[in-house]
Amino acid sequence: MSEPAKSTPEKPCPICGKPAVEKYRPFCSSRCADIDLHRWLSGSYAIPAAEDDDEDGDAPPLAPDPPRRG
Ligand SMILES: [Zn+2]
């Protein structure tokens, strides 16, 4: 019989490098999960508005044209 591949390779906590706990995966504790969350939030709030993202003109206009009444 073949062995069931049930045991997945445990990845270390991306914050402190400790073995991750299933409850807080991929982190080792709620503390590290919280740290990562704050990092993510602060990172998303501090977006450097320096480069123009001209990918495919997919960005909708910020200021729509107001209805013009003649
Ligand atoms: Zn950790």
N, CA, C, O and the ligand as a Tripos MOL2 file, in Angstrom:
@<TRIPOS>MOLECULE
protein
  281   279    71     0     0
PROTEIN
NO_CHARGES

@<TRIPOS>ATOM
      1 N           0.8430   -1.2150    0.0000 N.3       1 MET1
      2 CA          0.0000    0.0000    0.0000 C.3       1 MET1
      3 C           0.8680    1.2500    0.0000 C.2       1 MET1
      4 O           1.9340    1.3060    0.6120 O.2       1 MET1
      5 N           0.3800    2.2130   -0.6890 N.am      2 SER2
      6 CA          1.1570    3.4520   -0.7370 C.3       2 SER2
      7 C           0.8000    4.3530    0.4390 C.2       2 SER2
      8 O          -0.3180    4.3280    0.9530 O.2       2 SER2
      9 N           1.7520    5.1220    0.8340 N.am      3 GLU3
     10 CA          1.5090    5.9960    1.9830 C.3       3 GLU3
     11 C           0.6830    7.2130    1.5680 C.2       3 GLU3
     12 O           0.9890    7.8660    0.5700 O.2       3 GLU3
     13 N          -0.3270    7.5050    2.3090 N.am      4 PRO4
     14 CA         -1.1340    8.6940    2.0070 C.3       4 PRO4
     15 C          -0.3470    9.9710    2.2880 C.2       4 PRO4
     16 O           0.1960   10.1550    3.3770 O.2       4 PRO4
     17 N          -0.2950   10.8470    1.2860 N.am      5 ALA5
     18 CA          0.4560   12.0950    1.4660 C.3       5 ALA5
     19 C          -0.3940   13.0800    2.2490 C.2       5 ALA5
     20 O          -0.9080   14.0640    1.7190 O.2       5 ALA5
     21 N          -0.5170   12.7790    3.5080 N.am      6 LYS6
     22 CA         -1.3910   13.6100    4.3280 C.3       6 LYS6
     23 C          -0.6320   14.7570    4.9930 C.2       6 LYS6
     24 O          -1.1520   15.8520    5.2070 O.2       6 LYS6
     25 N           0.6310   14.4430    5.3080 N.am      7 SER7
     26 CA          1.4180   15.4560    6.0070 C.3       7 SER7
     27 C           2.0010   16.4530    5.0170 C.2       7 SER7
     28 O           2.8850   16.1220    4.2270 O.2       7 SER7
     29 N           1.4990   17.6640    5.0700 N.am      8 THR8
     30 CA          2.0000   18.6920    4.1750 C.3       8 THR8
     31 C           3.2540   19.3180    4.7880 C.2       8 THR8
     32 O           3.3680   19.4380    6.0070 O.2       8 THR8
     33 N           4.1680   19.7030    3.9450 N.am      9 PRO9
     34 CA          5.3860   20.3330    4.4470 C.3       9 PRO9
     35 C           5.0790   21.6400    5.1610 C.2       9 PRO9
     36 O           4.5090   22.5660    4.5830 O.2       9 PRO9
     37 N           5.4610   21.6960    6.4080 N.am     10 GLU10
     38 CA          5.1670   22.8880    7.1920 C.3      10 GLU10
     39 C           6.0900   24.0330    6.7940 C.2      10 GLU10
     40 O           7.3130   23.9000    6.7910 O.2      10 GLU10
     41 N           5.4810   25.1420    6.4640 N.am     11 LYS11
     42 CA          6.3000   26.3070    6.1420 C.3      11 LYS11
     43 C           6.5080   27.1230    7.4130 C.2      11 LYS11
     44 O           5.6140   27.2410    8.2510 O.2      11 LYS11
     45 N           7.6950   27.6740    7.5330 N.am     12 PRO12
     46 CA          7.9680   28.4800    8.7220 C.3      12 PRO12
     47 C           7.2010   29.7880    8.6930 C.2      12 PRO12
     48 O           6.8180   30.2840    7.6330 O.2      12 PRO12
     49 N           6.9880   30.3320    9.8740 N.am     13 CYS13
     50 CA          6.2960   31.6070    9.9870 C.3      13 CYS13
     51 C           7.0700   32.6840    9.2320 C.2      13 CYS13
     52 O           8.2600   32.8770    9.4810 O.2      13 CYS13
     53 N           6.4070   33.3890    8.3100 N.am     14 PRO14
     54 CA          7.1010   34.4060    7.5130 C.3      14 PRO14
     55 C           7.5720   35.5890    8.3510 C.2      14 PRO14
     56 O           8.3930   36.3900    7.9030 O.2      14 PRO14
     57 N           7.0520   35.6920    9.5580 N.am     15 ILE15
     58 CA          7.4180   36.8280   10.3980 C.3      15 ILE15
     59 C           8.6520   36.5170   11.2270 C.2      15 ILE15
     60 O           9.6230   37.2720   11.2090 O.2      15 ILE15
     61 N           8.6160   35.4040   11.9540 N.am     16 CYS16
     62 CA          9.7160   35.1200   12.8660 C.3      16 CYS16
     63 C          10.4610   33.8480   12.4910 C.2      16 CYS16
     64 O          11.5360   33.5820   13.0290 O.2      16 CYS16
     65 N           9.9030   33.0520   11.5690 N.am     17 GLY17
     66 CA         10.6240   31.8750   11.1230 C.3      17 GLY17
     67 C          10.3530   30.6380   11.9560 C.2      17 GLY17
     68 O          10.9210   29.5770   11.6940 O.2      17 GLY17
     69 N           9.4950   30.7600   12.9550 N.am     18 LYS18
     70 CA          9.1570   29.5900   13.7580 C.3      18 LYS18
     71 C           8.1870   28.7030   12.9870 C.2      18 LYS18
     72 O           7.5160   29.1580   12.0610 O.2      18 LYS18
     73 N           8.1210   27.4430   13.3750 N.am     19 PRO19
     74 CA          7.1580   26.5410   12.7290 C.3      19 PRO19
     75 C           5.7420   27.0710   12.8610 C.2      19 PRO19
     76 O           5.3140   27.4750   13.9420 O.2      19 PRO19
     77 N           5.0170   27.0650   11.7400 N.am     20 ALA20
     78 CA          3.6740   27.6130   11.7490 C.3      20 ALA20
     79 C           2.7150   26.6990   12.4950 C.2      20 ALA20
     80 O           2.8760   25.4790   12.5170 O.2      20 ALA20
     81 N           1.7170   27.3180   13.1010 N.am     21 VAL21
     82 CA          0.6760   26.5630   13.7890 C.3      21 VAL21
     83 C          -0.5620   26.5420   12.9090 C.2      21 VAL21
     84 O          -0.9310   27.5400   12.2910 O.2      21 VAL21
     85 N          -1.1870   25.3830   12.8720 N.am     22 GLU22
     86 CA         -2.3250   25.2250   11.9560 C.3      22 GLU22
     87 C          -3.3950   26.2820   12.1920 C.2      22 GLU22
     88 O          -4.0380   26.7580   11.2560 O.2      22 GLU22
     89 N          -3.5720   26.6350   13.4480 N.am     23 LYS23
     90 CA         -4.6240   27.5940   13.7910 C.3      23 LYS23
     91 C          -4.3410   28.9760   13.2050 C.2      23 LYS23
     92 O          -5.2550   29.7190   12.8490 O.2      23 LYS23
     93 N          -3.0540   29.2970   13.1140 N.am     24 TYR24
     94 CA         -2.7000   30.6530   12.6680 C.3      24 TYR24
     95 C          -1.9420   30.6190   11.3550 C.2      24 TYR24
     96 O          -1.2650   31.5830   10.9990 O.2      24 TYR24
     97 N          -2.0540   29.5060   10.6310 N.am     25 ARG25
     98 CA         -1.3070   29.4160    9.3890 C.3      25 ARG25
     99 C          -1.5230   30.6290    8.5140 C.2      25 ARG25
    100 O          -2.6250   31.1750    8.4800 O.2      25 ARG25
    101 N          -0.4830   31.0660    7.7980 N.am     26 PRO26
    102 CA          0.8580   30.4510    7.8000 C.3      26 PRO26
    103 C           1.7440   30.9830    8.9080 C.2      26 PRO26
    104 O           2.9690   30.9020    8.8150 O.2      26 PRO26
    105 N           1.1520   31.5180    9.9410 N.am     27 PHE27
    106 CA          1.9450   32.1180   11.0030 C.3      27 PHE27
    107 C           2.0350   31.1660   12.1890 C.2      27 PHE27
    108 O           1.3800   30.1250   12.2230 O.2      27 PHE27
    109 N           2.8590   31.5460   13.1580 N.am     28 CYS28
    110 CA          3.0530   30.6720   14.3010 C.3      28 CYS28
    111 C           2.1390   31.0930   15.4420 C.2      28 CYS28
    112 O           1.9070   30.3280   16.3780 O.2      28 CYS28
    113 N           1.6210   32.3120   15.3570 N.am     29 SER29
    114 CA          0.7670   32.7850   16.4410 C.3      29 SER29
    115 C          -0.0800   33.9460   15.9360 C.2      29 SER29
    116 O           0.1700   34.5030   14.8670 O.2      29 SER29
    117 N          -1.0840   34.2970   16.7260 N.am     30 SER30
    118 CA         -1.9390   35.4120   16.3270 C.3      30 SER30
    119 C          -1.1380   36.7070   16.3190 C.2      30 SER30
    120 O          -1.4550   37.6450   15.5870 O.2      30 SER30
    121 N          -0.1020   36.7420   17.1380 N.am     31 ARG31
    122 CA          0.7360   37.9310   17.1940 C.3      31 ARG31
    123 C           1.4230   38.1670   15.8550 C.2      31 ARG31
    124 O           1.4230   39.2800   15.3290 O.2      31 ARG31
    125 N           2.0090   37.1010   15.3120 N.am     32 CYS32
    126 CA          2.7000   37.2420   14.0380 C.3      32 CYS32
    127 C           1.6980   37.5360   12.9230 C.2      32 CYS32
    128 O           1.9910   38.3060   12.0090 O.2      32 CYS32
    129 N           0.5220   36.9260   13.0010 N.am     33 ALA33
    130 CA         -0.5060   37.2060   12.0150 C.3      33 ALA33
    131 C          -0.9050   38.6710   12.0720 C.2      33 ALA33
    132 O          -1.1530   39.3020   11.0440 O.2      33 ALA33
    133 N          -0.9630   39.2000   13.2780 N.am     34 ASP34
    134 CA         -1.3250   40.6000   13.4540 C.3      34 ASP34
    135 C          -0.2260   41.5060   12.8970 C.2      34 ASP34
    136 O          -0.4990   42.5280   12.2680 O.2      34 ASP34
    137 N           0.9950   41.1120   13.1400 N.am     35 ILE35
    138 CA          2.1230   41.9040   12.6280 C.3      35 ILE35
    139 C           2.0650   41.9560   11.1110 C.2      35 ILE35
    140 O           2.2540   43.0090   10.5020 O.2      35 ILE35
    141 N           1.8010   40.8010   10.5120 N.am     36 ASP36
    142 CA          1.7530   40.7560    9.0520 C.3      36 ASP36
    143 C           0.5930   41.5900    8.5360 C.2      36 ASP36
    144 O           0.7060   42.2700    7.5160 O.2      36 ASP36
    145 N          -0.5180   41.5310    9.2480 N.am     37 LEU37
    146 CA         -1.6860   42.3060    8.8280 C.3      37 LEU37
    147 C          -1.3680   43.7950    8.8510 C.2      37 LEU37
    148 O          -1.7050   44.5320    7.9240 O.2      37 LEU37
    149 N          -0.7150   44.2240    9.9240 N.am     38 HIS38
    150 CA         -0.3780   45.6440   10.0340 C.3      38 HIS38
    151 C           0.6140   46.0450    8.9480 C.2      38 HIS38
    152 O           0.5460   47.1380    8.3860 O.2      38 HIS38
    153 N           1.5290   45.1360    8.6740 N.am     39 ARG39
    154 CA          2.4840   45.4270    7.6000 C.3      39 ARG39
    155 C           1.7540   45.6150    6.2900 C.2      39 ARG39
    156 O           2.0180   46.5430    5.5260 O.2      39 ARG39
    157 N           0.8210   44.7000    6.0560 N.am     40 TRP40
    158 CA          0.0930   44.7320    4.7880 C.3      40 TRP40
    159 C          -0.7300   46.0120    4.6820 C.2      40 TRP40
    160 O          -0.7510   46.6760    3.6460 O.2      40 TRP40
    161 N          -1.4130   46.3420    5.7900 N.am     41 LEU41
    162 CA         -2.2650   47.5250    5.7710 C.3      41 LEU41
    163 C          -1.4280   48.7790    5.5880 C.2      41 LEU41
    164 O          -1.7300   49.6160    4.7380 O.2      41 LEU41
    165 N          -0.3750   48.9080    6.3870 N.am     42 SER42
    166 CA          0.4640   50.0970    6.2980 C.3      42 SER42
    167 C           1.0760   50.1940    4.9130 C.2      42 SER42
    168 O           1.2640   51.2870    4.3780 O.2      42 SER42
    169 N           1.3810   49.0520    4.3450 N.am     43 GLY43
    170 CA          1.9680   49.0620    3.0120 C.3      43 GLY43
    171 C           0.9730   49.5170    1.9720 C.2      43 GLY43
    172 O           1.3230   50.2210    1.0250 O.2      43 GLY43
    173 N          -0.2800   49.1090    2.1560 N.am     44 SER44
    174 CA         -1.2830   49.4620    1.1560 C.3      44 SER44
    175 C          -1.7150   50.9040    1.3050 C.2      44 SER44
    176 O          -2.1650   51.5370    0.3500 O.2      44 SER44
    177 N          -1.5710   51.4190    2.5320 N.am     45 TYR45
    178 CA         -1.9430   52.8160    2.7360 C.3      45 TYR45
    179 C          -0.8400   53.7580    2.2720 C.2      45 TYR45
    180 O          -1.0930   54.9080    1.9150 O.2      45 TYR45
    181 N           0.3770   53.2520    2.2850 N.am     46 ALA46
    182 CA          1.5060   54.1030    1.9240 C.3      46 ALA46
    183 C           1.9780   53.7700    0.5150 C.2      46 ALA46
    184 O           3.1300   53.3950    0.2950 O.2      46 ALA46
    185 N           1.0610   53.9180   -0.4270 N.am     47 ILE47
    186 CA          1.4240   53.6380   -1.8100 C.3      47 ILE47
    187 C           2.1360   54.8500   -2.3980 C.2      47 ILE47
    188 O           1.5820   55.9490   -2.4300 O.2      47 ILE47
    189 N           3.3430   54.6490   -2.8530 N.am     48 PRO48
    190 CA          4.0760   55.7690   -3.4590 C.3      48 PRO48
    191 C           3.4690   56.1530   -4.7910 C.2      48 PRO48
    192 O           3.5590   55.4140   -5.7700 O.2      48 PRO48
    193 N           2.8490   57.3180   -4.8130 N.am     49 ALA49
    194 CA          2.1910   57.7700   -6.0340 C.3      49 ALA49
    195 C           3.1880   58.5280   -6.8930 C.2      49 ALA49
    196 O           3.1110   59.7480   -7.0380 O.2      49 ALA49
    197 N           4.0970   57.8010   -7.4410 N.am     50 ALA50
    198 CA          5.1320   58.4510   -8.2380 C.3      50 ALA50
    199 C           5.1070   57.9280   -9.6730 C.2      50 ALA50
    200 O           5.3050   58.6730  -10.6320 O.2      50 ALA50
    201 N           4.8570   56.6180   -9.7860 N.am     51 GLU51
    202 CA          4.8810   56.0370  -11.1240 C.3      51 GLU51
    203 C           3.4790   56.0210  -11.7210 C.2      51 GLU51
    204 O           2.4850   55.8030  -11.0290 O.2      51 GLU51
    205 N           3.4360   56.2520  -12.9820 N.am     52 ASP52
    206 CA          2.1520   56.1910  -13.6710 C.3      52 ASP52
    207 C           1.9240   54.7780  -14.1800 C.2      52 ASP52
    208 O           2.7140   54.2290  -14.9470 O.2      52 ASP52
    209 N           0.8280   54.2190  -13.7280 N.am     53 ASP53
    210 CA          0.5330   52.8620  -14.1540 C.3      53 ASP53
    211 C          -0.2460   52.8740  -15.4640 C.2      53 ASP53
    212 O          -1.4770   52.8590  -15.4820 O.2      53 ASP53
    213 N           0.4820   52.9010  -16.5170 N.am     54 ASP54
    214 CA         -0.1740   52.8650  -17.8270 C.3      54 ASP54
    215 C          -0.0580   51.4560  -18.3900 C.2      54 ASP54
    216 O           0.8120   51.1620  -19.2090 O.2      54 ASP54
    217 N          -0.9390   50.6130  -17.9400 N.am     55 GLU55
    218 CA         -0.8440   49.2280  -18.4080 C.3      55 GLU55
    219 C          -1.6550   49.0310  -19.6870 C.2      55 GLU55
    220 O          -1.1120   48.7580  -20.7570 O.2      55 GLU55
    221 N          -2.9460   49.1750  -19.5430 N.am     56 ASP56
    222 CA         -3.7980   49.0060  -20.7190 C.3      56 ASP56
    223 C          -4.9080   50.0360  -20.7550 C.2      56 ASP56
    224 O          -5.9050   49.8720  -21.4590 O.2      56 ASP56
    225 N          -4.7260   51.0930  -19.9920 N.am     57 GLY57
    226 CA         -5.7900   52.0790  -19.9090 C.3      57 GLY57
    227 C          -7.0090   51.4900  -19.2410 C.2      57 GLY57
    228 O          -8.1470   51.8160  -19.5790 O.2      57 GLY57
    229 N          -6.7530   50.6200  -18.2910 N.am     58 ASP58
    230 CA         -7.8630   49.9370  -17.6410 C.3      58 ASP58
    231 C          -8.4310   50.7680  -16.5020 C.2      58 ASP58
    232 O          -9.5270   50.4980  -16.0120 O.2      58 ASP58
    233 N          -7.6810   51.7790  -16.0830 N.am     59 ALA59
    234 CA         -8.1170   52.5870  -14.9550 C.3      59 ALA59
    235 C          -9.2650   53.4980  -15.3690 C.2      59 ALA59
    236 O          -9.1610   54.2370  -16.3480 O.2      59 ALA59
    237 N         -10.3480   53.4410  -14.6240 N.am     60 PRO60
    238 CA        -11.4900   54.2990  -14.9430 C.3      60 PRO60
    239 C         -11.1720   55.7470  -14.5880 C.2      60 PRO60
    240 O         -10.3510   55.9960  -13.7060 O.2      60 PRO60
    241 N         -11.8020   56.6940  -15.2540 N.am     61 PRO61
    242 CA        -11.5570   58.1100  -14.9600 C.3      61 PRO61
    243 C         -11.9980   58.4500  -13.5620 C.2      61 PRO61
    244 O         -13.0540   58.0100  -13.1080 O.2      61 PRO61
    245 N         -11.1860   59.2380  -12.8740 N.am     62 LEU62
    246 CA        -11.5180   59.5820  -11.4970 C.3      62 LEU62
    247 C         -12.6690   60.5750  -11.4650 C.2      62 LEU62
    248 O         -13.5570   60.4790  -10.6170 O.2      62 LEU62
    249 N         -12.6530   61.5320  -12.3910 N.am     63 ALA63
    250 CA        -13.7020   62.5470  -12.3930 C.3      63 ALA63
    251 C         -14.5420   62.4110  -13.6600 C.2      63 ALA63
    252 O         -14.1340   62.8300  -14.7430 O.2      63 ALA63
    253 N         -15.7060   61.8250  -13.5030 N.am     64 PRO64
    254 CA        -16.5860   61.6820  -14.6720 C.3      64 PRO64
    255 C         -17.1170   63.0340  -15.1350 C.2      64 PRO64
    256 O         -17.3170   63.9570  -14.3450 O.2      64 PRO64
    257 N         -17.3320   63.1110  -16.4130 N.am     65 ASP65
    258 CA        -17.8370   64.3750  -16.9480 C.3      65 ASP65
    259 C         -19.2460   64.6380  -16.4500 C.2      65 ASP65
    260 O         -20.1140   63.7700  -16.5380 O.2      65 ASP65
    261 N         -19.4730   65.8360  -15.9260 N.am     66 PRO66
    262 CA        -20.8170   66.1630  -15.4520 C.3      66 PRO66
    263 C         -21.7740   66.3300  -16.6160 C.2      66 PRO66
    264 O         -21.3730   66.7420  -17.7040 O.2      66 PRO66
    265 N         -23.0230   66.0140  -16.3900 N.am     67 PRO67
    266 CA        -24.0180   66.1760  -17.4770 C.3      67 PRO67
    267 C         -24.1280   67.6390  -17.8610 C.2      67 PRO67
    268 O         -24.2870   68.5220  -17.0180 O.2      67 PRO67
    269 N         -24.0400   67.8590  -19.1380 N.am     68 ARG68
    270 CA        -24.0360   69.2390  -19.6110 C.3      68 ARG68
    271 C         -25.4120   69.6010  -20.1310 C.2      68 ARG68
    272 O         -25.9770   68.9330  -20.9960 O.2      68 ARG68
    273 N         -25.9230   70.6690  -19.5800 N.am     69 ARG69
    274 CA        -27.2400   71.1100  -20.0390 C.3      69 ARG69
    275 C         -27.1060   72.3910  -20.8490 C.2      69 ARG69
    276 O         -26.5130   73.3660  -20.3870 O.2      69 ARG69
    277 N         -27.6320   72.3870  -21.9990 N.am     70 GLY70
    278 CA        -27.4410   73.5410  -22.8290 C.3      70 GLY70
    279 C         -28.6780   74.3420  -22.8630 C.2      70 GLY70
    280 O         -28.7230   75.3800  -23.5240 O.2      70 GLY70
    281 ZN          5.8980   33.8700   14.0580 Zn       71 ZN71
@<TRIPOS>BOND
     1     1     2 1
     2     2     3 1
     3     3     4 2
     4     3     5 am
     5     5     6 1
     6     6     7 1
     7     7     8 2
     8     7     9 am
     9     9    10 1
    10    10    11 1
    11    11    12 2
    12    11    13 am
    13    13    14 1
    14    14    15 1
    15    15    16 2
    16    15    17 am
    17    17    18 1
    18    18    19 1
    19    19    20 2
    20    19    21 am
    21    21    22 1
    22    22    23 1
    23    23    24 2
    24    23    25 am
    25    25    26 1
    26    26    27 1
    27    27    28 2
    28    27    29 am
    29    29    30 1
    30    30    31 1
    31    31    32 2
    32    31    33 am
    33    33    34 1
    34    34    35 1
    35    35    36 2
    36    35    37 am
    37    37    38 1
    38    38    39 1
    39    39    40 2
    40    39    41 am
    41    41    42 1
    42    42    43 1
    43    43    44 2
    44    43    45 am
    45    45    46 1
    46    46    47 1
    47    47    48 2
    48    47    49 am
    49    49    50 1
    50    50    51 1
    51    51    52 2
    52    51    53 am
    53    53    54 1
    54    54    55 1
    55    55    56 2
    56    55    57 am
    57    57    58 1
    58    58    59 1
    59    59    60 2
    60    59    61 am
    61    61    62 1
    62    62    63 1
    63    63    64 2
    64    63    65 am
    65    65    66 1
    66    66    67 1
    67    67    68 2
    68    67    69 am
    69    69    70 1
    70    70    71 1
    71    71    72 2
    72    71    73 am
    73    73    74 1
    74    74    75 1
    75    75    76 2
    76    75    77 am
    77    77    78 1
    78    78    79 1
    79    79    80 2
    80    79    81 am
    81    81    82 1
    82    82    83 1
    83    83    84 2
    84    83    85 am
    85    85    86 1
    86    86    87 1
    87    87    88 2
    88    87    89 am
    89    89    90 1
    90    90    91 1
    91    91    92 2
    92    91    93 am
    93    93    94 1
    94    94    95 1
    95    95    96 2
    96    95    97 am
    97    97    98 1
    98    98    99 1
    99    99   100 2
   100    99   101 am
   101   101   102 1
   102   102   103 1
   103   103   104 2
   104   103   105 am
   105   105   106 1
   106   106   107 1
   107   107   108 2
   108   107   109 am
   109   109   110 1
   110   110   111 1
   111   111   112 2
   112   111   113 am
   113   113   114 1
   114   114   115 1
   115   115   116 2
   116   115   117 am
   117   117   118 1
   118   118   119 1
   119   119   120 2
   120   119   121 am
   121   121   122 1
   122   122   123 1
   123   123   124 2
   124   123   125 am
   125   125   126 1
   126   126   127 1
   127   127   128 2
   128   127   129 am
   129   129   130 1
   130   130   131 1
   131   131   132 2
   132   131   133 am
   133   133   134 1
   134   134   135 1
   135   135   136 2
   136   135   137 am
   137   137   138 1
   138   138   139 1
   139   139   140 2
   140   139   141 am
   141   141   142 1
   142   142   143 1
   143   143   144 2
   144   143   145 am
   145   145   146 1
   146   146   147 1
   147   147   148 2
   148   147   149 am
   149   149   150 1
   150   150   151 1
   151   151   152 2
   152   151   153 am
   153   153   154 1
   154   154   155 1
   155   155   156 2
   156   155   157 am
   157   157   158 1
   158   158   159 1
   159   159   160 2
   160   159   161 am
   161   161   162 1
   162   162   163 1
   163   163   164 2
   164   163   165 am
   165   165   166 1
   166   166   167 1
   167   167   168 2
   168   167   169 am
   169   169   170 1
   170   170   171 1
   171   171   172 2
   172   171   173 am
   173   173   174 1
   174   174   175 1
   175   175   176 2
   176   175   177 am
   177   177   178 1
   178   178   179 1
   179   179   180 2
   180   179   181 am
   181   181   182 1
   182   182   183 1
   183   183   184 2
   184   183   185 am
   185   185   186 1
   186   186   187 1
   187   187   188 2
   188   187   189 am
   189   189   190 1
   190   190   191 1
   191   191   192 2
   192   191   193 am
   193   193   194 1
   194   194   195 1
   195   195   196 2
   196   195   197 am
   197   197   198 1
   198   198   199 1
   199   199   200 2
   200   199   201 am
   201   201   202 1
   202   202   203 1
   203   203   204 2
   204   203   205 am
   205   205   206 1
   206   206   207 1
   207   207   208 2
   208   207   209 am
   209   209   210 1
   210   210   211 1
   211   211   212 2
   212   211   213 am
   213   213   214 1
   214   214   215 1
   215   215   216 2
   216   215   217 am
   217   217   218 1
   218   218   219 1
   219   219   220 2
   220   219   221 am
   221   221   222 1
   222   222   223 1
   223   223   224 2
   224   223   225 am
   225   225   226 1
   226   226   227 1
   227   227   228 2
   228   227   229 am
   229   229   230 1
   230   230   231 1
   231   231   232 2
   232   231   233 am
   233   233   234 1
   234   234   235 1
   235   235   236 2
   236   235   237 am
   237   237   238 1
   238   238   239 1
   239   239   240 2
   240   239   241 am
   241   241   242 1
   242   242   243 1
   243   243   244 2
   244   243   245 am
   245   245   246 1
   246   246   247 1
   247   247   248 2
   248   247   249 am
   249   249   250 1
   250   250   251 1
   251   251   252 2
   252   251   253 am
   253   253   254 1
   254   254   255 1
   255   255   256 2
   256   255   257 am
   257   257   258 1
   258   258   259 1
   259   259   260 2
   260   259   261 am
   261   261   262 1
   262   262   263 1
   263   263   264 2
   264   263   265 am
   265   265   266 1
   266   266   267 1
   267   267   268 2
   268   267   269 am
   269   269   270 1
   270   270   271 1
   271   271   272 2
   272   271   273 am
   273   273   274 1
   274   274   275 1
   275   275   276 2
   276   275   277 am
   277   277   278 1
   278   278   279 1
   279   279   280 2
@<TRIPOS>SUBSTRUCTURE
     1 MET1         2 RESIDUE 1 A MET
     2 SER2         6 RESIDUE 1 A SER
     3 GLU3        10 RESIDUE 1 A GLU
     4 PRO4        14 RESIDUE 1 A PRO
     5 ALA5        18 RESIDUE 1 A ALA
     6 LYS6        22 RESIDUE 1 A LYS
     7 SER7        26 RESIDUE 1 A SER
     8 THR8        30 RESIDUE 1 A THR
     9 PRO9        34 RESIDUE 1 A PRO
    10 GLU10       38 RESIDUE 1 A GLU
    11 LYS11       42 RESIDUE 1 A LYS
    12 PRO12       46 RESIDUE 1 A PRO
    13 CYS13       50 RESIDUE 1 A CYS
    14 PRO14       54 RESIDUE 1 A PRO
    15 ILE15       58 RESIDUE 1 A ILE
    16 CYS16       62 RESIDUE 1 A CYS
    17 GLY17       66 RESIDUE 1 A GLY
    18 LYS18       70 RESIDUE 1 A LYS
    19 PRO19       74 RESIDUE 1 A PRO
    20 ALA20       78 RESIDUE 1 A ALA
    21 VAL21       82 RESIDUE 1 A VAL
    22 GLU22       86 RESIDUE 1 A GLU
    23 LYS23       90 RESIDUE 1 A LYS
    24 TYR24       94 RESIDUE 1 A TYR
    25 ARG25       98 RESIDUE 1 A ARG
    26 PRO26      102 RESIDUE 1 A PRO
    27 PHE27      106 RESIDUE 1 A PHE
    28 CYS28      110 RESIDUE 1 A CYS
    29 SER29      114 RESIDUE 1 A SER
    30 SER30      118 RESIDUE 1 A SER
    31 ARG31      122 RESIDUE 1 A ARG
    32 CYS32      126 RESIDUE 1 A CYS
    33 ALA33      130 RESIDUE 1 A ALA
    34 ASP34      134 RESIDUE 1 A ASP
    35 ILE35      138 RESIDUE 1 A ILE
    36 ASP36      142 RESIDUE 1 A ASP
    37 LEU37      146 RESIDUE 1 A LEU
    38 HIS38      150 RESIDUE 1 A HIS
    39 ARG39      154 RESIDUE 1 A ARG
    40 TRP40      158 RESIDUE 1 A TRP
    41 LEU41      162 RESIDUE 1 A LEU
    42 SER42      166 RESIDUE 1 A SER
    43 GLY43      170 RESIDUE 1 A GLY
    44 SER44      174 RESIDUE 1 A SER
    45 TYR45      178 RESIDUE 1 A TYR
    46 ALA46      182 RESIDUE 1 A ALA
    47 ILE47      186 RESIDUE 1 A ILE
    48 PRO48      190 RESIDUE 1 A PRO
    49 ALA49      194 RESIDUE 1 A ALA
    50 ALA50      198 RESIDUE 1 A ALA
    51 GLU51      202 RESIDUE 1 A GLU
    52 ASP52      206 RESIDUE 1 A ASP
    53 ASP53      210 RESIDUE 1 A ASP
    54 ASP54      214 RESIDUE 1 A ASP
    55 GLU55      218 RESIDUE 1 A GLU
    56 ASP56      222 RESIDUE 1 A ASP
    57 GLY57      226 RESIDUE 1 A GLY
    58 ASP58      230 RESIDUE 1 A ASP
    59 ALA59      234 RESIDUE 1 A ALA
    60 PRO60      238 RESIDUE 1 A PRO
    61 PRO61      242 RESIDUE 1 A PRO
    62 LEU62      246 RESIDUE 1 A LEU
    63 ALA63      250 RESIDUE 1 A ALA
    64 PRO64      254 RESIDUE 1 A PRO
    65 ASP65      258 RESIDUE 1 A ASP
    66 PRO66      262 RESIDUE 1 A PRO
    67 PRO67      266 RESIDUE 1 A PRO
    68 ARG68      270 RESIDUE 1 A ARG
    69 ARG69      274 RESIDUE 1 A ARG
    70 GLY70      278 RESIDUE 1 A GLY
    71 ZN71       281 GROUP 0 **** ****
